[in-house]
Amino acid sequence: MTKLRLMTIAAAVAAVVLTGTGTVPQASAAVKSRPAAAACTTAYEVTGRSVAVRRPARGEAVARANSRVVRVLHRGDRVTSCLEAVARTVSGPAYRKCGRDGHVWRVVRGPQGGQVPATCLKRL
């Protein structure tokens, strides 16, 4: 942190302690504000006939071909995804879905989110 930022934060804390109010002066509020993160809007369309959305096992970051299915997507369904998980395997591909081998899983959002094979999705 820079000295100016540290001094501004220290001044704000001192003002709160000395005045006994729970409000922070306007000057320090401007220092702490950050721009909002851009919302994920990357859309994909399902190309496979029916594709399982899988949730990785507890403690794992990437789903496997035999991971628990949380829901099923059908051809033409649209999903939102901005992240991908790459499955590193010692020998061969991590999965064979929608007629192709692959290592990349797209992380889809929603109440029953999970991971979908990237070979079964087409970016819109």
C-alpha positions, 0 to 999 in steps of 0.5 A: 500500500502507498503511504497516502492510502495508509494515512487516509485509512488511518485518518478515517479510523481515527475519526471513527474512534474519536467521534464514536460514530459508525460512519466513515468520512466521505474521503476514505469511502472514495479510496475503498470503492472499486469498480464493479466486476463485469457480469459474465455474459458469454453464452454457449449452445448445447450441440449434443443430443443430451449432455450431463452437467456434472459436479466434481467430487468433494475436494476435487476441482475438475469433474470426471466422466463418472462424476455425479450428474446434477441435471441434463441439458438438451440440444439447443439449450443455452447456458452461460459460462466464463470459466473452464476447468482443464483435466490433466490426465497421465494417459489419453483424454479425460473424456469422450463426449459428443463424438470427440475426445477432450480435456476441457470442461466448461463451468456453467452457472445456475442453481444446479451449476456444474461442469459440461464437456466443452466438446458439447458446446458451441459459443454464440 
